[in-house]
Amino acid sequence: MIQQSFLWMNSSWVSILYGMSMESKFVLETLHGPDTPMLALEDKKSYSIGRGDENELSLPKGATVSRNHAIITMQLTLSGKVWMLRDNGSRHGTYLNGIKLKEEQAVRLRSADLISIEPYTFQVVDYAQDNMFTETYDDAKAMGGTSILRVDRTQGGVSLAQERLEALLECSRVIHRAESELEMAEALASAASAGTAFSNVAVIRPVGGSRIEMLAAKGRISLDNASNISRSLLDAAMEGEPVRFQKADMVEEGAQSIMQYSIEEALCIPILIGSSVAGCIYLDNRGGQVSREAADDDIEFCTGLAEIASLAMANLKRIDLERRYTEERHGSLLGTVAALVSALDAKDTYTCGHSERVAWLSRELATLLELDKEIVEQIHICGLVHDIGKIGIPESILQKPGRLTEEEFAQIKSHPVVGEQILQDVPQLHAVLPGVRSHHERWDGKGYPDGTSAEDTPLFGRILGVADAFDAMCSSRAYRDGLNRAKVLDELTACAGTQFDPKLVQLFMQIEFIHYDVMIDFHVSQSSA
């Protein structure tokens, strides 16, 4: 019950953090490899990947695939099922979006991820987002009247015209400022449209099978009609080299192909992350003419664009992977904190939700102080665990309705030090230990356990001291009912400069308590259920 309370107050944060919904339906589809195995992630707890037949995703044709190469495991969170990929200490490694995974360290999978286990590349496809994808034209039957040529990377010449160099530099600046793949795609499409003789440009992402996701488009290729792109051309580009479509004189009439759009020239330039094709720049001349000499130069220009995009995309993917590792560590930390808070609240129903409310008030006060976001989050966690030392105090003392004896009060006063000792072996919580120890110190030096005064008391402790006293006075306890809000605020003001940091009390008065009141109502309902 208490655990539900903690998670309820953090559900929106969890949803943002994990970025997945319960309706996600992940499938690993082969983008490249000696054969095309596929793996749907459904209700099993784990799926193994390797060369052996015992694996759910068996890759017997991969000479560099270890027998038990990697594993995908399922975890349940408030936002639904999440899937974690981990390398099993394989000889040749497992790569996510071109980056080698740390051995035995799991990372969360997301839609559009590329998983490379040489010689295979798989894409994580979310079938719950199927409406985002479009079928390409299956024009294999019409290829007798066309030719798709693999492009020699030097055929466009050894140099580029000055205006094209300027366009490349400008595109490079925009791309390296981009914070998402969609921003990068828009910059690429604009540069390719402005710097080539082709007026129809698209930046596409292969999705597996015959489908693509359109990331940006210019000219007559519209975002909602991606199916006018040749599957044969795209399949050829998936080998990792630029390819070129040229219409010949003989064309099979009635064949479903890009030739019904009067296309005589088309280019498809792959964007690589490592050895995997993460996307393509597609260009064609529908509705216009492009000389073959101009197309030669355009190949060189677009290859340069693709190489710039590859570097920038690799940087984005590397940053994203490190963020996922950090989020996973932070998620594990919050799970530990939630268990500790739940254990504490289970000992004393009168203080149900106290730690969460103190954490919220402390975070609001830290925000008003305009502290760094990371510091604000640390203060929030400090509020959650500030009373953890009370775990060692008997319930008979915590819930005693009458006045405490000196011996009993001495036990109560020990909880800041005990809390510090409990948490000191958790490396991720080292930053909050000063606040845990000092949240009962006073501005005038008459607090405990160390008797520090004024700014000699750590900031975390001074912030928690105000929030803790406010919630203690507002909420009902075993020995008294909660006090009127106005009287509590008056008491804080009266004690500013003696018990509390006067600057913090002044800022505390600016807090909007609407969400706090919602928390009070929720916690009261939980404790009485």
C-alpha positions in Angstrom: 0.0 0.0 0.0 2.8 2.4 0.9 4.8 1.2 -2.0 1.9 2.1 -4.3 1.8 5.6 -2.8 5.5 6.2 -3.6 5.1 4.9 -7.2 1.9 6.9 -7.7 3.6 10.1 -6.9 6.4 9.3 -9.3 4.4 7.7 -12.2 4.7 10.7 -14.5 8.5 10.8 -14.0 8.8 7.1 -14.7 6.8 7.4 -17.9 9.0 10.2 -19.2 12.1 8.3 -18.1 11.3 5.0 -19.8 9.5 6.4 -22.9 7.5 3.2 -23.5 3.8 2.3 -23.2 2.2 -0.9 -22.3 1.0 -1.3 -25.9 4.5 -1.5 -27.4 5.0 -4.7 -29.5 8.7 -5.1 -30.3 9.9 -7.3 -33.1 13.5 -7.8 -34.1 13.6 -7.7 -37.9 16.6 -8.5 -40.0 18.0 -5.6 -42.0 21.1 -7.3 -43.2 22.6 -10.8 -42.9 23.1 -14.2 -44.6 19.5 -15.0 -43.9 16.4 -13.2 -42.4 15.4 -14.5 -39.0 12.9 -12.5 -37.0 12.1 -12.5 -33.2 8.9 -11.1 -31.7 9.2 -10.1 -28.0 6.0 -11.1 -26.4 5.3 -12.6 -22.9 8.4 -14.6 -22.2 10.7 -13.4 -19.5 13.8 -13.7 -21.6 15.0 -14.5 -25.2 18.5 -15.7 -25.9 20.5 -15.0 -29.1 23.3 -17.1 -30.4 24.6 -19.7 -32.8 23.2 -22.7 -30.9 19.8 -24.2 -31.6 18.7 -23.8 -28.0 18.4 -20.0 -28.5 15.1 -18.3 -29.3 16.9 -16.3 -32.0 19.2 -18.9 -33.5 21.9 -17.6 -35.9 23.6 -20.8 -37.2 24.9 -19.0 -40.4 26.9 -16.5 -38.4 30.5 -17.7 -38.1 31.4 -14.8 -35.7 28.3 -15.4 -33.5 29.0 -17.0 -30.1 26.9 -20.0 -29.1 25.2 -17.9 -26.4 25.9 -14.4 -27.7 23.4 -12.1 -26.0 20.1 -12.1 -24.1 17.0 -9.9 -24.0 15.1 -9.8 -20.8 11.7 -8.3 -19.9 11.1 -6.0 -16.9 7.8 -4.7 -15.7 7.4 -1.0 -14.8 4.6 1.4 -14.3 4.9 2.3 -18.0 4.5 -1.3 -19.1 7.0 -3.9 -20.3 10.5 -2.8 -21.1 13.1 -5.0 -22.8 16.8 -5.1 -21.7 19.6 -6.2 -24.0 22.8 -7.6 -22.5 25.9 -9.1 -24.1 26.9 -12.5 -22.6 30.6 -12.0 -22.9 30.7 -12.9 -26.6 34.0 -13.0 -28.4 33.1 -10.4 -31.1 30.7 -8.2 -29.1 27.1 -7.0 -29.4 26.6 -3.5 -30.8 23.6 -1.2 -30.2 23.4 1.7 -32.8 27.0 1.1 -33.7 28.4 1.2 -30.1 29.7 -1.9 -28.5 27.8 -2.8 -25.3 29.6 -3.1 -22.0 30.0 -6.7 -21.1 27.3 -8.0 -18.7 25.6 -4.5 -18.4 22.0 -4.4 -19.7 20.6 -1.5 -21.6 17.0 -0.7 -22.4 15.8 -1.2 -26.0 13.8 1.4 -27.8 12.0 1.5 -31.1 14.3 2.0 -34.2 17.4 0.7 -32.4 19.9 -1.2 -34.5 21.3 -4.4 -33.0 24.5 -5.6 -34.7 25.8 -9.1 -34.1 28.1 -9.6 -37.1 27.2 -10.5 -39.8 23.6 -9.7 -38.8 21.9 -6.3 -38.3 18.5 -6.3 -36.7 16.2 -3.3 -36.2 13.8 -3.0 -33.2 10.4 -2.4 -34.8 7.4 -1.4 -32.7 4.4 -2.9 -34.4 2.1 -0.7 -32.1 3.4 2.2 -34.3 2.7 0.4 -37.5 0.8 3.4 -38.9 4.1 5.3 -39.1 5.5 3.0 -41.7 4.9 2.7 -45.4 5.4 -0.1 -47.9 7.9 0.6 -50.7 7.0 -0.4 -54.3 7.9 -4.0 -55.1 9.3 -3.3 -58.5 11.6 -6.3 -58.9 9.6 -7.5 -62.0 10.2 -4.2 -63.8 14.0 -4.3 -63.2 14.5 -5.9 -66.6 14.1 -2.5 -68.2 16.3 -0.6 -65.7 19.7 -0.8 -64.2 20.8 -0.3 -60.6 24.5 0.5 -60.5 26.8 0.4 -57.5 28.5 3.8 -57.5 32.3 4.2 -57.5 32.8 6.7 -54.7 35.3 8.7 -56.8 33.3 9.0 -60.0 32.0 12.4 -59.1 35.4 13.9 -59.3 38.1 14.7 -56.7 36.8 18.2 -55.9 33.5 19.9 -55.3 32.4 23.3 -56.6 32.8 26.2 -54.1 29.0 26.6 -53.6 28.7 22.9 -52.8 31.5 23.1 -50.3 29.7 26.0 -48.6 26.5 24.0 -48.6 28.3 21.0 -47.0 29.8 23.3 -44.3 26.5 24.9 -43.5 24.8 21.5 -43.3 27.5 20.3 -41.0 27.0 23.2 -38.6 23.2 22.6 -38.5 23.5 18.8 -38.2 26.0 19.0 -35.3 23.7 21.4 -33.4 20.7 19.0 -33.9 19.4 17.2 -30.8 17.3 14.6 -32.6 17.3 12.4 -35.7 14.4 14.4 -37.1 16.3 17.7 -36.9 19.2 16.0 -38.6 17.0 14.6 -41.4 15.4 17.9 -42.1 18.9 19.5 -42.4 20.0 16.7 -44.7 17.0 17.0 -47.0 17.3 20.8 -47.2 21.0 20.6 -48.1 20.5 17.8 -50.7 17.6 19.7 -52.3 19.7 23.0 -52.4 23.0 21.4 -53.4 21.9 19.0 -56.2 20.1 19.1 -59.5 17.4 16.8 -58.0 14.2 18.6 -56.7 12.7 15.5 -55.0 14.6 14.5 -51.9 13.8 12.2 -49.0 15.6 11.0 -45.9 14.3 7.6 -45.0 14.9 4.9 -42.4 14.5 1.3 -43.4 12.2 -0.5 -41.0 12.6 -4.1 -42.0 10.9 -6.2 -44.6 9.7 -3.8 -47.3 8.7 -0.9 -45.1 10.3 2.5 -44.5 9.8 5.5 -42.2 9.9 8.9 -43.9 12.0 11.3 -41.7 12.0 14.3 -44.1 11.0 15.1 -47.6 11.3 17.8 -50.2 9.6 18.3 -53.6 7.0 15.9 -54.9 7.8 13.2 -52.4 5.3 13.9 -49.6 5.6 12.7 -46.0 2.3 10.9 -46.3 3.1 9.1 -49.6 6.4 7.3 -49.2 5.4 4.3 -51.2 6.7 5.8 -54.5 10.3 4.7 -53.6 11.7 1.7 -55.2 12.2 -1.3 -53.0 14.9 -2.7 -55.3 16.9 0.5 -55.1 16.6 0.6 -51.3 17.6 -3.1 -51.1 20.7 -2.4 -53.1 21.7 0.6 -50.9 21.3 -1.6 -47.8 24.5 -3.3 -48.8 26.2 -0.1 -47.6 27.3 1.6 -50.8 25.7 4.4 -52.8 23.5 3.1 -55.7 22.0 4.7 -58.8 18.9 3.9 -60.8 18.9 4.6 -64.6 15.9 4.0 -66.8 16.6 2.0 -69.9 14.6 2.0 -73.2 12.7 -1.3 -72.6 10.2 -1.3 -69.7 7.7 -4.0 -68.9 4.3 -2.3 -69.2 2.0 -2.4 -66.2 4.7 -3.3 -63.8 4.3 -1.6 -60.4 7.5 0.5 -60.1 8.9 3.9 -59.7 8.9 4.3 -63.5 5.2 5.2 -63.5 6.4 8.5 -62.0 8.5 9.2 -65.1 11.7 8.7 -63.1 14.8 8.3 -65.3 17.4 9.0 -62.6 17.4 8.2 -58.9 20.1 8.0 -56.2 20.1 6.3 -52.9 23.0 7.1 -50.5 23.3 5.0 -47.3 24.0 6.6 -43.9 26.1 4.2 -41.9 26.6 3.8 -38.2 29.5 1.4 -37.9 28.7 -1.3 -40.4 24.9 -0.8 -40.2 22.7 1.2 -42.5 20.8 3.6 -40.2 19.1 5.6 -43.0 19.3 6.7 -46.6 19.3 9.9 -48.6 17.0 9.3 -51.6 16.8 11.6 -54.7 15.0 11.3 -58.0 14.0 13.5 -61.0 10.3 12.9 -61.3 8.7 15.9 -63.0 12.0 17.2 -64.4 15.2 16.3 -66.1 18.7 15.8 -64.6 21.7 15.3 -66.9 23.8 12.2 -66.1 26.8 14.5 -65.8 25.0 16.5 -63.0 24.0 13.2 -61.3 27.6 12.2 -61.2 28.5 15.3 -59.2 25.4 15.0 -57.0 26.6 11.5 -56.0 29.8 13.0 -54.6 28.0 15.8 -52.8 25.4 13.5 -51.2 28.1 11.0 -50.2 29.7 13.9 -48.3 26.4 14.7 -46.7 25.9 11.1 -45.6 29.4 10.9 -44.1 28.7 14.1 -42.1 25.4 12.6 -40.9 27.1 9.4 -40.0 29.5 11.1 -37.6 26.8 13.3 -36.1 24.4 10.4 -35.7 27.1 8.2 -34.1 27.6 11.0 -31.5 23.9 11.2 -30.8 23.7 7.5 -30.4 26.7 7.4 -28.1 25.2 10.1 -25.9 21.8 8.3 -25.9 23.4 5.0 -24.8 25.2 6.7 -21.9 21.9 8.4 -21.0 20.2 5.0 -20.9 22.9 3.5 -18.7 22.5 6.5 -16.3 18.7 6.2 -16.3 18.9 2.5 -15.5 21.2 3.2 -12.6 18.9 6.0 -11.4 15.9 3.8 -11.8 17.6 1.1 -9.7 18.4 3.8 -7.1 14.8 5.0 -6.9 13.7 1.4 -6.5 16.0 1.0 -3.5 14.8 4.3 -2.1 11.1 3.2 -2.6 11.7 0.0 -0.7 13.4 1.9 2.2 10.6 4.4 2.4 8.0 1.6 2.3 9.7 -0.2 5.2 9.8 3.0 7.3 6.2 3.9 6.6 5.1 0.4 7.5 6.4 0.9 11.0 4.4 4.1 11.7 1.0 4.6 10.0 0.8 8.1 11.5 3.7 9.2 9.4 2.4 7.5 6.2 3.6 9.7 3.2 5.7 12.0 5.5 8.9 11.3 3.6 7.3 11.9 0.2 5.8 15.2 1.3 9.0 16.4 2.8 10.8 15.4 -0.4 8.3 17.3 -2.5 8.5 20.4 -0.3 12.3 20.3 -0.3 12.4 20.1 -4.1 10.0 23.0 -4.4 12.2 25.1 -2.0 15.4 24.0 -3.9 13.8 25.1 -7.2 13.0 28.5 -5.7 16.6 28.8 -4.7 17.4 28.3 -8.5 19.8 25.4 -7.7 21.1 23.2 -10.5 18.6 20.5 -11.6 20.9 17.7 -10.5 21.2 19.2 -7.0 17.4 19.7 -6.9 17.0 16.0 -7.7 19.5 15.0 -5.0 17.6 17.1 -2.4 14.4 15.4 -3.4 16.0 12.0 -2.8 17.4 13.3 0.5 13.9 14.1 1.5 12.7 10.6 0.7 15.4 9.0 2.9 15.9 11.6 5.6 14.1 9.6 8.4 15.4 6.2 7.4 17.2 5.9 10.7 13.9 5.5 12.4 13.7 1.9 11.1 15.8 0.9 14.1 13.4 2.6 16.7 10.7 0.4 18.3 7.1 1.1 17.1 6.1 1.6 20.8 8.2 4.7 20.8 7.3 6.0 17.3 3.6 5.6 18.0 3.5 6.5 21.7 0.6 8.9 22.3 2.0 10.4 25.4 5.1 12.3 26.4 8.4 10.5 25.7 10.8 9.8 28.5 14.4 11.1 28.3 15.7 7.7 27.3 13.0 7.4 24.6 13.7 10.8 23.2 17.4 10.0 23.1 16.5 7.1 20.8 14.5 9.4 18.6 17.4 11.8 18.5 19.7 9.1 17.3 17.9 8.6 14.0 19.9 11.1 11.8 23.2 9.4 12.7 21.7 5.9 12.3 20.2 7.0 8.9 23.6 8.2 7.7 25.2 4.9 8.8 22.5 2.8 7.0 23.0 4.7 3.7 26.7 5.2 3.6 27.3 1.9 1.8 25.2 3.0 -1.1 27.6 5.0 -3.4 24.8 6.7 -5.3 23.5 8.2 -2.0 26.7 9.7 -0.8 25.7 13.2 -1.9 22.6 13.2 0.4 24.3 11.9 3.6 25.0 15.4 5.0 21.3 16.3 4.7 20.2 13.1 6.4 22.6 13.7 9.3 21.8 17.4 9.7 18.1 17.9 9.1 17.5 18.4 12.9 20.2 21.0 13.3 19.1 24.6 14.1 20.1 28.0 12.9 21.0 29.0 16.5 23.1 25.9 17.1 20.8 24.2 19.6 19.9 21.3 17.3 21.3 17.8 17.1 23.4 15.7 16.5 26.3 18.0 16.0 25.0 21.4 17.2 26.1 23.3 14.1 24.7 26.7 13.5 23.8 29.1 10.6 25.5 28.2 7.3 27.8 25.7 9.0 24.9 23.3 8.7 24.8 21.8 5.2 22.3 23.4 2.8 20.5 20.1 2.3 19.9 19.9 6.1 18.7 23.5 6.3 16.2 22.9 3.5 15.0 19.6 4.9 14.7 21.2 8.4 12.1 23.7 7.1 10.2 21.2 5.1 10.2 18.5 7.8 9.0 20.9 10.5 6.2 22.2 8.2 4.9 18.7 7.4 5.2 17.5 11.0 3.0 20.4 12.2 0.5 20.1 9.3 -0.1 16.3 9.6 -1.7 14.4 12.4 0.4 12.4 14.8 -0.3 9.8 17.5 -0.2 12.5 20.2 -2.1 15.3 18.4 -4.1 16.4 15.4 -2.5 18.5 12.6 -2.4 22.2 13.0 -4.1 24.9 10.9 -2.1 25.9 7.8 -2.0 29.6 8.7 -0.7 28.8 12.2 2.0 26.6 10.9 3.2 29.3 8.5 3.1 31.8 11.4 5.2 29.4 13.5 7.8 29.1 10.7 8.0 32.9 10.4 8.4 33.3 14.2 11.2 30.7 14.3 13.1 32.2 11.3 16.6 33.2 12.6 16.4 30.9 15.6 15.4 27.4 14.4 15.4 28.0 10.7 17.4 29.7 8.0 15.6 33.0 7.6 16.2 33.2 3.8 14.7 29.7 3.3 11.6 30.5 5.4 11.0 33.6 3.2 11.2 31.6 0.1 9.1 28.8 1.6 6.2 31.2 1.8 6.1 31.4 -2.0 5.3 27.7 -2.5 2.0 26.8 -4.0 0.6 24.1 -1.7 -2.2 22.7 -4.1 -0.2 19.6 -5.0 0.8 19.1 -1.3 -2.8 19.1 -0.3 -3.5 16.4 -2.9 -0.7 14.3 -1.4 -2.1 14.8 2.1 -5.5 13.6 1.0 -4.1 10.6 -0.9 -1.9 9.5 2.0 -4.7 9.8 4.5 -6.9 7.6 2.3 -4.1 5.1 2.0 -3.3 4.9 5.7 -7.0 4.5 6.6 -7.7 1.8 3.9 
